[in-house]
Amino acid sequence: MHTTALRNIVNIIDDRILCFDPDEKDKARAFIERGFVPPGTKRYKDRRFMFDRVFAHEARQADVYEATAQPLLNGLLDGYNTTVLAYGVSFILSQNVSKI
């Protein structure tokens, strides 16, 4: 039975940047998770990505709407094309699918 806590593989740096597979600060835990890594290779990817906006796990749907889609409405009503591309897991959808 595996009793160690799970490691977060996505770390939100600020409201625009997130880090995928961040470096593990505890070197003993890093060795337990990944084992021996040959010299010159990286144990963790530690890749950073920039977005227009990154929301924390606790963000409400209203927070996301107010920061992304709502500011575009005036342009849309003035006749400009508007697109909102949202990427991420939908908690509501996953909850509904599991009940089917």
Protein Blocks (a to p, Z undefined) as FASTA:
>chain_A
ZZbdcddfbdcfblmbccehiacfblmlmmmmnopadehiafbloiacddfbdcdfklcf
klmmmmmmmmmmmmmmnopacddddedddfklmmmmmmZZ
